[in-house]
Amino acid sequence: MDFVYTAYSEDKKLVKGKVSSISEEAATELLSYGGYQVINLKKVAPLFDKEKLLARFSRIKPPEIVMFSRQLALLLESGTDIVTSLDLLQDQIANQTLRGIIAEVSSDIRGGSPLSRALSKHPRAFSPMYSQAIVAGEQGGNLEVVLRQMADYLERGATTEKKIKGALTYPILVVLVAVVVVGILITFVFPSFISFYAQIGAGLPLATRILIGITDWFSHYGVYLLIVILAVVGAIYAYIKTPAGKYRWHKMMLRLPVVGRIVQLSELSRCCRTMSLLIRVGLPLPEVLAATVRGTNNKAIEEGLTEVQQALIRGEGLAQPMAKRDLFLPLMTQMVRVGEETGNLESTLVTVAESFETETNDKTNTAIGLIQPVITVFLGLVVGFVVLAMLSAMYSVYGQLNI
């Protein structure tokens, strides 16, 4: 970033100019090395800031945070101080948004801020749970260990998300291709056949008349139907953005057949992984639950975890309040009880997470396996009906002309 300055030179002359640096403190230090006594220093705010615009729309991917965490842990283990480590990593980061964030983190640390507080200012890149784990690492003196554990945690989540997206890619592509093909047939091919049949005055079979009726209806009312659909979707989306709407939507997601079980297992496995990790880095259990609440993506489960946290603070333990709520599956509550009794809660939570992740993968693969043939059959019927309507009309016309 650029700064304009007013300063005295070594020969006591008043000078003005511009200097580029990563922070105000670094700019002042740079001018001091040049023999200038700074009187005033102000950041230049350009009319069009390309970097800020890119940062607003640029997405920081989990693998980038994973790589950053592993490299930072390696540098810290080698004895490099935190500021030097961040400066070295900053030069290697390809993502401009993340590079700018690391520059700001490094500047904050130079100003006396701990790493956890500097990271917490950038929730787009570093989640509250990540910052909370770093706090525990700083307090326990094992920051590099915590960084590796966070990298493993993020990498596992990114791998699961990638598998699900990869499995859904094929059905989505099939649907898009089929919609385009049917749209071309109905929009461009079929109307020419209709005008031809009208000119010769031929009688048409039932399938063709049905398709003509559907085509005419969409040509006259399709725009209105699209407007209604967009309005309904927009209204639902706006409602879901409200706290009450989001809660009801997330609660409904948990009750859906097939999908609800997958969502519940996925959220609970993430909660177990989070709690296990934070217990391992040394956070007390109330803070572990607080961080887990902030990290969950489902408002219904978030409410359940908040109630469990309040019961824990009242001295009811962890397993007992969980068992009172249907959101938490029996395996989870039983294993948590075993962990509390044996003092090995971290390991039991990992076991539950692995079990839920396995079941989630199996159910997701099964659901996708069911989706593909259903889509194929449905699209086959639609395309087959369109082709049948066209071919039967052609044969009917040819038969009437031969007569």
DRENDO-1510 file (C-alpha; in Angstrom, 1 decimal, always signed):
<recs>
REC; n; res; u; v; w
REC; 1; MET; +0.0; +0.0; +0.0 .
REC; 2; ASP; +1.1; +3.6; -0.6 .
REC; 3; PHE; +1.5; +6.4; +1.9 .
REC; 4; VAL; +2.1; +10.1; +1.5 .
REC; 5; TYR; +4.4; +11.7; +4.1 .
REC; 6; THR; +5.7; +15.0; +5.4 .
REC; 7; ALA; +9.1; +14.8; +7.1 .
REC; 8; TYR; +12.3; +16.6; +7.9 .
REC; 9; SER; +15.4; +15.5; +6.1 .
REC; 10; GLU; +18.8; +15.3; +7.8 .
REC; 11; ASP; +19.6; +18.8; +6.8 .
REC; 12; LYS; +16.3; +20.0; +8.5 .
REC; 13; LYS; +14.5; +20.7; +5.2 .
REC; 14; LEU; +10.7; +20.0; +5.0 .
REC; 15; VAL; +10.0; +17.3; +2.3 .
REC; 16; LYS; +6.9; +15.6; +1.0 .
REC; 17; GLY; +6.6; +12.4; -0.9 .
REC; 18; LYS; +5.1; +9.0; -1.3 .
REC; 19; VAL; +6.4; +5.6; -0.1 .
REC; 20; SER; +5.1; +2.0; -0.5 .
REC; 21; SER; +5.1; -0.4; +2.4 .
REC; 22; ILE; +2.9; -3.2; +3.9 .
REC; 23; SER; +1.9; -1.1; +6.9 .
REC; 24; GLU; +2.1; +2.4; +8.5 .
REC; 25; GLU; +4.7; +1.2; +11.1 .
REC; 26; ALA; +6.9; -0.3; +8.3 .
REC; 27; ALA; +6.6; +2.9; +6.3 .
REC; 28; THR; +7.7; +5.0; +9.3 .
REC; 29; GLU; +10.6; +2.6; +9.9 .
REC; 30; LEU; +11.7; +2.7; +6.2 .
REC; 31; LEU; +11.7; +6.5; +6.2 .
REC; 32; SER; +13.7; +6.6; +9.5 .
REC; 33; TYR; +16.4; +4.4; +7.9 .
REC; 34; GLY; +16.5; +6.9; +5.0 .
REC; 35; GLY; +17.3; +9.7; +7.5 .
REC; 36; TYR; +13.8; +11.3; +7.6 .
REC; 37; GLN; +12.0; +12.4; +10.7 .
REC; 38; VAL; +8.3; +11.8; +10.0 .
REC; 39; ILE; +5.8; +14.6; +10.8 .
REC; 40; ASN; +2.8; +13.2; +9.1 .
REC; 41; LEU; +2.0; +9.9; +7.4 .
REC; 42; LYS; -1.3; +9.1; +5.7 .
REC; 43; LYS; -2.4; +6.2; +3.6 .
REC; 44; VAL; -3.4; +6.9; +0.0 .
REC; 45; ALA; -6.9; +5.8; -0.8 .
REC; 46; PRO; -7.1; +5.3; -4.6 .
REC; 47; LEU; -10.4; +5.9; -6.4 .
REC; 48; PHE; -10.4; +2.4; -7.8 .
REC; 49; ASP; -8.6; -0.2; -5.7 .
REC; 50; LYS; -8.1; -3.2; -7.9 .
REC; 51; GLU; -6.7; -5.3; -5.0 .
REC; 52; LYS; -9.7; -4.7; -2.8 .
REC; 53; LEU; -12.0; -5.5; -5.7 .
REC; 54; LEU; -10.2; -8.8; -6.3 .
REC; 55; ALA; -10.2; -9.6; -2.6 .
REC; 56; ARG; -13.9; -9.1; -2.3 .
REC; 57; PHE; -14.7; -11.6; -5.1 .
REC; 58; SER; -11.7; -13.9; -4.7 .
REC; 59; ARG; -12.4; -17.1; -2.7 .
REC; 60; ILE; -9.8; -18.6; -0.4 .
REC; 61; LYS; -9.9; -22.4; -0.8 .
REC; 62; PRO; -9.4; -24.8; +2.1 .
REC; 63; PRO; -6.3; -26.4; +0.5 .
REC; 64; GLU; -4.6; -23.0; +0.5 .
REC; 65; ILE; -5.1; -22.7; +4.3 .
REC; 66; VAL; -4.0; -26.3; +4.7 .
REC; 67; MET; -0.7; -25.6; +2.8 .
REC; 68; PHE; -0.2; -22.4; +4.8 .
REC; 69; SER; -0.7; -24.2; +8.1 .
REC; 70; ARG; +1.7; -27.0; +7.2 .
REC; 71; GLN; +4.4; -24.6; +6.0 .
REC; 72; LEU; +4.1; -22.3; +9.0 .
REC; 73; ALA; +4.4; -25.3; +11.3 .
REC; 74; LEU; +7.5; -26.5; +9.5 .
REC; 75; LEU; +9.2; -23.0; +9.7 .
REC; 76; LEU; +8.4; -22.7; +13.4 .
REC; 77; GLU; +9.8; -26.2; +14.1 .
REC; 78; SER; +13.0; -25.2; +12.4 .
REC; 79; GLY; +13.4; -22.3; +14.8 .
REC; 80; THR; +12.3; -19.4; +12.6 .
REC; 81; ASP; +10.4; -16.7; +14.4 .
REC; 82; ILE; +6.8; -16.1; +13.6 .
REC; 83; VAL; +7.2; -12.7; +11.8 .
REC; 84; THR; +10.0; -14.0; +9.6 .
REC; 85; SER; +8.0; -17.2; +8.9 .
REC; 86; LEU; +5.0; -15.2; +7.8 .
REC; 87; ASP; +7.1; -12.9; +5.6 .
REC; 88; LEU; +8.7; -16.0; +3.9 .
REC; 89; LEU; +5.3; -17.6; +3.3 .
REC; 90; GLN; +3.8; -14.4; +2.0 .
REC; 91; ASP; +6.1; -14.4; -1.0 .
REC; 92; GLN; +5.1; -18.0; -1.9 .
REC; 93; ILE; +1.3; -17.6; -1.8 .
REC; 94; ALA; -0.3; -17.4; -5.2 .
REC; 95; ASN; -3.7; -16.2; -4.0 .
REC; 96; GLN; -3.6; -12.4; -3.8 .
REC; 97; THR; -6.3; -12.2; -1.2 .
REC; 98; LEU; -4.6; -14.6; +1.1 .
REC; 99; ARG; -1.3; -12.9; +0.5 .
REC; 100; GLY; -2.8; -9.6; +1.6 .
REC; 101; ILE; -4.3; -11.2; +4.7 .
REC; 102; ILE; -0.9; -12.7; +5.7 .
REC; 103; ALA; +0.7; -9.3; +5.2 .
REC; 104; GLU; -1.8; -7.7; +7.6 .
REC; 105; VAL; -1.4; -10.6; +10.1 .
REC; 106; SER; +2.4; -10.0; +10.0 .
REC; 107; SER; +1.9; -6.3; +10.5 .
REC; 108; ASP; -0.4; -6.8; +13.5 .
REC; 109; ILE; +2.2; -9.2; +15.1 .
REC; 110; ARG; +4.9; -6.6; +14.6 .
REC; 111; GLY; +2.6; -4.2; +16.5 .
REC; 112; GLY; +2.4; -6.5; +19.5 .
REC; 113; SER; -0.7; -8.6; +18.7 .
REC; 114; PRO; -0.6; -12.4; +19.2 .
REC; 115; LEU; -1.0; -14.6; +16.2 .
REC; 116; SER; -4.5; -15.8; +17.3 .
REC; 117; ARG; -5.9; -12.3; +17.5 .
REC; 118; ALA; -4.3; -11.3; +14.2 .
REC; 119; LEU; -5.9; -14.3; +12.5 .
REC; 120; SER; -9.3; -13.7; +14.1 .
REC; 121; LYS; -9.6; -10.4; +12.2 .
REC; 122; HIS; -9.9; -12.4; +8.9 .
REC; 123; PRO; -12.8; -14.9; +9.4 .
REC; 124; ARG; -13.0; -15.4; +5.6 .
REC; 125; ALA; -9.7; -17.2; +5.7 .
REC; 126; PHE; -9.4; -18.4; +9.3 .
REC; 127; SER; -12.6; -19.6; +11.0 .
REC; 128; PRO; -13.3; -18.8; +14.7 .
REC; 129; MET; -12.5; -22.4; +15.5 .
REC; 130; TYR; -9.1; -22.1; +13.8 .
REC; 131; SER; -8.3; -18.9; +15.8 .
REC; 132; GLN; -9.5; -20.6; +19.0 .
REC; 133; ALA; -7.2; -23.6; +18.4 .
REC; 134; ILE; -4.3; -21.2; +17.8 .
REC; 135; VAL; -5.0; -19.6; +21.2 .
REC; 136; ALA; -4.7; -23.0; +22.9 .
REC; 137; GLY; -1.4; -23.6; +21.0 .
REC; 138; GLU; +0.0; -20.2; +22.1 .
REC; 139; GLN; -0.9; -20.9; +25.7 .
REC; 140; GLY; +0.4; -24.5; +25.6 .
REC; 141; GLY; +3.6; -23.7; +23.8 .
REC; 142; ASN; +2.9; -26.2; +21.0 .
REC; 143; LEU; +1.8; -23.9; +18.2 .
REC; 144; GLU; +3.4; -26.0; +15.5 .
REC; 145; VAL; +1.6; -29.1; +16.7 .
REC; 146; VAL; -1.8; -27.3; +16.7 .
REC; 147; LEU; -1.1; -26.0; +13.2 .
REC; 148; ARG; -0.5; -29.5; +11.9 .
REC; 149; GLN; -3.7; -30.8; +13.6 .
REC; 150; MET; -5.7; -28.0; +12.0 .
REC; 151; ALA; -4.2; -28.7; +8.6 .
REC; 152; ASP; -5.3; -32.4; +9.0 .
REC; 153; TYR; -8.8; -31.4; +10.1 .
REC; 154; LEU; -9.3; -28.9; +7.2 .
REC; 155; GLU; -7.8; -31.4; +4.7 .
REC; 156; ARG; -10.2; -34.1; +5.8 .
REC; 157; GLY; -13.2; -31.8; +5.4 .
REC; 158; ALA; -12.1; -30.6; +2.0 .
REC; 159; THR; -11.6; -34.2; +0.8 .
REC; 160; THR; -15.1; -35.2; +1.8 .
REC; 161; GLU; -16.6; -32.1; +0.1 .
REC; 162; LYS; -14.7; -32.9; -3.0 .
REC; 163; LYS; -15.9; -36.5; -3.1 .
REC; 164; ILE; -19.6; -35.4; -2.8 .
REC; 165; LYS; -19.2; -32.7; -5.5 .
REC; 166; GLY; -17.5; -35.2; -7.8 .
REC; 167; ALA; -20.3; -37.7; -7.4 .
REC; 168; LEU; -22.9; -35.1; -8.2 .
REC; 169; THR; -21.2; -33.8; -11.3 .
REC; 170; TYR; -22.4; -36.6; -13.6 .
REC; 171; PRO; -26.1; -36.4; -12.8 .
REC; 172; ILE; -26.1; -32.6; -13.1 .
REC; 173; LEU; -24.4; -32.7; -16.5 .
REC; 174; VAL; -26.9; -35.3; -17.7 .
REC; 175; VAL; -29.8; -33.1; -16.6 .
REC; 176; LEU; -28.4; -30.0; -18.3 .
REC; 177; VAL; -27.6; -31.8; -21.6 .
REC; 178; ALA; -31.1; -33.3; -21.6 .
REC; 179; VAL; -32.8; -30.0; -20.9 .
REC; 180; VAL; -30.8; -28.3; -23.7 .
REC; 181; VAL; -31.7; -31.1; -26.2 .
REC; 182; VAL; -35.4; -31.1; -25.4 .
REC; 183; GLY; -35.4; -27.3; -25.5 .
REC; 184; ILE; -33.9; -27.3; -29.0 .
REC; 185; LEU; -36.3; -29.9; -30.2 .
REC; 186; ILE; -39.4; -28.1; -28.9 .
REC; 187; THR; -38.2; -24.6; -29.8 .
REC; 188; PHE; -36.6; -25.0; -33.2 .
REC; 189; VAL; -37.4; -28.4; -34.7 .
REC; 190; PHE; -41.0; -29.1; -33.6 .
REC; 191; PRO; -42.6; -25.8; -34.7 .
REC; 192; SER; -41.4; -26.4; -38.3 .
REC; 193; PHE; -43.2; -29.8; -38.3 .
REC; 194; ILE; -46.3; -28.2; -36.8 .
REC; 195; SER; -46.5; -25.5; -39.6 .
REC; 196; PHE; -46.0; -28.3; -42.2 .
REC; 197; TYR; -48.8; -30.4; -40.8 .
REC; 198; ALA; -51.1; -27.4; -40.6 .
REC; 199; GLN; -50.5; -26.6; -44.3 .
REC; 200; ILE; -51.4; -30.0; -45.5 .
REC; 201; GLY; -54.3; -30.3; -43.1 .
REC; 202; ALA; -53.4; -33.7; -41.9 .
REC; 203; GLY; -54.9; -35.4; -38.8 .
REC; 204; LEU; -52.4; -35.8; -36.0 .
REC; 205; PRO; -52.1; -38.7; -33.4 .
REC; 206; LEU; -52.9; -38.1; -29.7 .
REC; 207; ALA; -49.2; -37.9; -28.6 .
REC; 208; THR; -48.5; -35.1; -31.2 .
REC; 209; ARG; -51.6; -33.2; -30.2 .
REC; 210; ILE; -50.6; -33.4; -26.5 .
REC; 211; LEU; -47.1; -32.1; -27.3 .
REC; 212; ILE; -48.5; -29.3; -29.5 .
REC; 213; GLY; -50.8; -28.3; -26.6 .
REC; 214; ILE; -47.9; -28.3; -24.2 .
REC; 215; THR; -45.8; -26.2; -26.6 .
REC; 216; ASP; -48.5; -23.7; -27.2 .
REC; 217; TRP; -49.2; -23.3; -23.5 .
REC; 218; PHE; -45.5; -22.7; -22.7 .
REC; 219; SER; -45.2; -20.2; -25.6 .
REC; 220; HIS; -48.2; -18.2; -24.3 .
REC; 221; TYR; -47.7; -18.6; -20.5 .
REC; 222; GLY; -44.1; -19.7; -20.1 .
REC; 223; VAL; -42.9; -16.2; -19.3 .
REC; 224; TYR; -45.5; -15.8; -16.6 .
REC; 225; LEU; -44.7; -19.2; -15.2 .
REC; 226; LEU; -41.0; -18.2; -15.1 .
REC; 227; ILE; -41.9; -15.0; -13.3 .
REC; 228; VAL; -44.0; -16.8; -10.7 .
REC; 229; ILE; -41.2; -19.4; -10.1 .
REC; 230; LEU; -38.6; -16.7; -9.7 .
REC; 231; ALA; -40.9; -14.7; -7.3 .
REC; 232; VAL; -41.6; -17.8; -5.2 .
REC; 233; VAL; -37.9; -18.8; -5.1 .
REC; 234; GLY; -36.9; -15.2; -4.2 .
REC; 235; ALA; -39.4; -15.0; -1.4 .
REC; 236; ILE; -38.3; -18.4; +0.0 .
REC; 237; TYR; -34.6; -17.3; -0.3 .
REC; 238; ALA; -35.4; -14.0; +1.5 .
REC; 239; TYR; -37.2; -15.8; +4.3 .
REC; 240; ILE; -34.4; -18.4; +4.7 .
REC; 241; LYS; -32.0; -15.5; +5.2 .
REC; 242; THR; -33.9; -14.4; +8.3 .
REC; 243; PRO; -33.0; -16.1; +11.7 .
REC; 244; ALA; -36.4; -17.8; +12.0 .
REC; 245; GLY; -36.5; -18.9; +8.4 .
REC; 246; LYS; -33.0; -20.3; +8.5 .
REC; 247; TYR; -33.8; -22.2; +11.7 .
REC; 248; ARG; -36.9; -23.7; +10.2 .
REC; 249; TRP; -35.1; -24.5; +6.9 .
REC; 250; HIS; -32.3; -26.3; +8.7 .
REC; 251; LYS; -34.7; -28.2; +10.9 .
REC; 252; MET; -36.7; -29.3; +7.9 .
REC; 253; MET; -33.5; -30.4; +6.2 .
REC; 254; LEU; -32.9; -32.8; +9.1 .
REC; 255; ARG; -36.4; -34.4; +8.6 .
REC; 256; LEU; -36.2; -35.0; +4.9 .
REC; 257; PRO; -36.1; -38.7; +3.8 .
REC; 258; VAL; -32.6; -39.9; +2.9 .
REC; 259; VAL; -31.1; -36.4; +2.7 .
REC; 260; GLY; -32.0; -35.6; +6.3 .
REC; 261; ARG; -30.0; -38.5; +7.7 .
REC; 262; ILE; -27.0; -37.6; +5.5 .
REC; 263; VAL; -27.1; -33.9; +6.7 .
REC; 264; GLN; -27.4; -35.0; +10.3 .
REC; 265; LEU; -24.5; -37.5; +10.1 .
REC; 266; SER; -22.3; -35.0; +8.3 .
REC; 267; GLU; -23.0; -32.2; +10.9 .
REC; 268; LEU; -22.5; -34.5; +13.9 .
REC; 269; SER; -19.3; -36.0; +12.5 .
REC; 270; ARG; -17.9; -32.4; +12.0 .
REC; 271; CYS; -18.9; -31.6; +15.6 .
REC; 272; CYS; -17.2; -34.6; +17.0 .
REC; 273; ARG; -14.0; -33.9; +15.0 .
REC; 274; THR; -14.1; -30.3; +16.2 .
REC; 275; MET; -14.5; -31.2; +19.8 .
REC; 276; SER; -11.9; -33.9; +19.6 .
REC; 277; LEU; -9.4; -31.5; +18.1 .
REC; 278; LEU; -10.0; -28.7; +20.6 .
REC; 279; ILE; -9.8; -31.1; +23.5 .
REC; 280; ARG; -6.5; -32.4; +22.2 .
REC; 281; VAL; -5.0; -28.9; +22.0 .
REC; 282; GLY; -5.9; -28.3; +25.6 .
REC; 283; LEU; -9.1; -26.1; +25.6 .
REC; 284; PRO; -11.5; -26.6; +28.6 .
REC; 285; LEU; -14.8; -28.3; +27.7 .
REC; 286; PRO; -17.1; -25.2; +27.9 .
REC; 287; GLU; -14.8; -23.4; +25.5 .
REC; 288; VAL; -14.7; -26.5; +23.2 .
REC; 289; LEU; -18.5; -26.5; +23.0 .
REC; 290; ALA; -18.6; -22.7; +22.4 .
REC; 291; ALA; -16.2; -23.1; +19.5 .
REC; 292; THR; -18.1; -26.1; +18.2 .
REC; 293; VAL; -21.4; -24.1; +18.3 .
REC; 294; ARG; -19.8; -21.3; +16.3 .
REC; 295; GLY; -18.5; -23.8; +13.7 .
REC; 296; THR; -21.7; -25.7; +13.0 .
REC; 297; ASN; -23.6; -25.0; +9.8 .
REC; 298; ASN; -27.0; -26.1; +10.9 .
REC; 299; LYS; -29.0; -23.8; +13.2 .
REC; 300; ALA; -31.1; -26.6; +14.7 .
REC; 301; ILE; -27.9; -28.5; +15.8 .
REC; 302; GLU; -26.4; -25.2; +16.9 .
REC; 303; GLU; -29.4; -24.7; +19.2 .
REC; 304; GLY; -29.0; -28.2; +20.6 .
REC; 305; LEU; -25.3; -27.8; +21.2 .
REC; 306; THR; -26.0; -24.4; +23.0 .
REC; 307; GLU; -28.5; -26.2; +25.3 .
REC; 308; VAL; -25.9; -28.9; +26.0 .
REC; 309; GLN; -23.3; -26.2; +26.8 .
REC; 310; GLN; -25.6; -24.5; +29.3 .
REC; 311; ALA; -26.3; -27.8; +30.9 .
REC; 312; LEU; -22.6; -28.6; +31.1 .
REC; 313; ILE; -21.9; -25.3; +32.8 .
REC; 314; ARG; -24.7; -26.2; +35.3 .
REC; 315; GLY; -22.7; -29.4; +36.1 .
REC; 316; GLU; -24.8; -32.0; +34.2 .
REC; 317; GLY; -21.9; -33.3; +32.2 .
REC; 318; LEU; -21.9; -33.8; +28.4 .
REC; 319; ALA; -23.6; -37.2; +27.8 .
REC; 320; GLN; -26.6; -36.6; +30.0 .
REC; 321; PRO; -27.9; -33.5; +28.3 .
REC; 322; MET; -27.1; -34.9; +24.8 .
REC; 323; ALA; -29.2; -38.0; +25.6 .
REC; 324; LYS; -32.3; -35.8; +26.2 .
REC; 325; ARG; -32.2; -34.5; +22.6 .
REC; 326; ASP; -33.1; -36.5; +19.5 .
REC; 327; LEU; -30.6; -34.5; +17.4 .
REC; 328; PHE; -27.7; -36.4; +18.9 .
REC; 329; LEU; -27.7; -40.0; +17.8 .
REC; 330; PRO; -27.5; -42.9; +20.4 .
REC; 331; LEU; -24.0; -43.9; +19.3 .
REC; 332; MET; -22.7; -40.4; +20.0 .
REC; 333; THR; -24.3; -40.1; +23.4 .
REC; 334; GLN; -23.2; -43.6; +24.5 .
REC; 335; MET; -19.6; -43.1; +23.3 .
REC; 336; VAL; -19.5; -39.6; +25.0 .
REC; 337; ARG; -20.6; -41.2; +28.2 .
REC; 338; VAL; -17.9; -43.9; +27.9 .
REC; 339; GLY; -15.3; -41.1; +27.2 .
REC; 340; GLU; -16.4; -39.1; +30.3 .
REC; 341; GLU; -16.2; -42.2; +32.5 .
REC; 342; THR; -12.8; -43.3; +31.2 .
REC; 343; GLY; -11.3; -39.8; +30.8 .
REC; 344; ASN; -10.6; -40.5; +27.2 .
REC; 345; LEU; -13.2; -38.3; +25.6 .
REC; 346; GLU; -10.9; -37.2; +22.7 .
REC; 347; SER; -10.5; -40.8; +21.4 .
REC; 348; THR; -14.1; -41.7; +21.7 .
REC; 349; LEU; -15.2; -38.6; +19.8 .
REC; 350; VAL; -12.7; -39.5; +17.0 .
REC; 351; THR; -14.3; -43.0; +16.9 .
REC; 352; VAL; -17.8; -41.5; +16.6 .
REC; 353; ALA; -16.6; -39.1; +13.9 .
REC; 354; GLU; -15.1; -41.9; +11.8 .
REC; 355; SER; -18.2; -44.1; +12.2 .
REC; 356; PHE; -20.5; -41.2; +11.1 .
REC; 357; GLU; -18.2; -40.3; +8.2 .
REC; 358; THR; -18.3; -43.9; +7.0 .
REC; 359; GLU; -22.1; -44.0; +7.2 .
REC; 360; THR; -22.4; -40.6; +5.5 .
REC; 361; ASN; -20.2; -41.8; +2.6 .
REC; 362; ASP; -22.2; -45.0; +2.2 .
REC; 363; LYS; -25.6; -43.2; +2.3 .
REC; 364; THR; -24.4; -40.5; +0.0 .
REC; 365; ASN; -23.2; -43.0; -2.5 .
REC; 366; THR; -26.4; -45.0; -2.2 .
REC; 367; ALA; -28.5; -41.8; -2.7 .
REC; 368; ILE; -26.5; -40.8; -5.8 .
REC; 369; GLY; -26.7; -44.3; -7.1 .
REC; 370; LEU; -30.5; -44.0; -6.9 .
REC; 371; ILE; -30.6; -40.6; -8.4 .
REC; 372; GLN; -28.8; -41.5; -11.5 .
REC; 373; PRO; -31.2; -44.2; -12.8 .
REC; 374; VAL; -34.2; -42.2; -11.8 .
REC; 375; ILE; -32.9; -39.2; -13.8 .
REC; 376; THR; -32.0; -41.5; -16.7 .
REC; 377; VAL; -35.5; -43.1; -16.8 .
REC; 378; PHE; -37.3; -39.7; -16.4 .
REC; 379; LEU; -35.2; -38.0; -19.1 .
REC; 380; GLY; -35.6; -41.1; -21.3 .
REC; 381; LEU; -39.4; -40.9; -21.0 .
REC; 382; VAL; -39.4; -37.1; -21.8 .
REC; 383; VAL; -37.1; -37.5; -24.8 .
REC; 384; GLY; -38.9; -40.6; -25.9 .
REC; 385; PHE; -42.3; -38.9; -25.8 .
REC; 386; VAL; -41.0; -36.0; -27.9 .
REC; 387; VAL; -39.5; -38.3; -30.5 .
REC; 388; LEU; -42.6; -40.5; -30.5 .
REC; 389; ALA; -44.8; -37.5; -31.1 .
REC; 390; MET; -42.7; -36.3; -34.0 .
REC; 391; LEU; -42.3; -39.8; -35.6 .
REC; 392; SER; -45.9; -40.8; -35.2 .
REC; 393; ALA; -47.0; -37.6; -36.8 .
REC; 394; MET; -44.7; -38.2; -39.8 .
REC; 395; TYR; -46.0; -41.7; -40.3 .
REC; 396; SER; -49.6; -40.5; -39.9 .
REC; 397; VAL; -49.1; -37.8; -42.6 .
REC; 398; TYR; -47.3; -40.2; -45.0 .
REC; 399; GLY; -50.2; -42.7; -44.5 .
REC; 400; GLN; -52.8; -40.1; -45.3 .
REC; 401; LEU; -50.9; -38.8; -48.3 .
REC; 402; ASN; -50.7; -42.3; -49.7 .
REC; 403; ILE; -54.4; -42.8; -49.4 .
</recs>
